[in-house]
Amino acid sequence: MNIKPMFDRVVLLPKESDKETKSGILLPTTSQTKSQIGTVVAVGEGGVVDGKEVSMKVKVGQEVLYAKYSGTEFSLDGKNYIVMKQTDILAILER
C-alpha cells in the first residue's frame, strides 16, 4: 500500500532506538530514549496552507532530525511510521 500525505505533510520511518551503549551494555526498555531521526518515505505536494504558499524542502530518502513530540504515529504493514508537518523537521542530515 502506498502512502500519499496531504499538503505540507511528510511521512517518516523513524530510526530504531539504541538497545545498547557504545561499550556494549544492554539498556532496559524503560531507559531507551526515543530516536528523533527518521527517513522520509513520502512527501506531500505543498501548496497553499493557511493562506501561505508552501514549497516542500525535503525529498524521499533523506534522513532528517525532527522535533521530539511532533507528528502522529501509526502502523502500516507491520512498520511504524510518523506523519508530521514539514515545519516539525528541524534539519536534514547529510552524511
Secondary structure, 3 states (H helix, E strand, C coil): CCCCCCCCEEEEEECCCCCECCCCCECCHHHCCCCCEEEEEEECCCEEECCEEECCCCCCCCEEEECCCCCEEEEECCEEEEEEEHHHEEEEECC
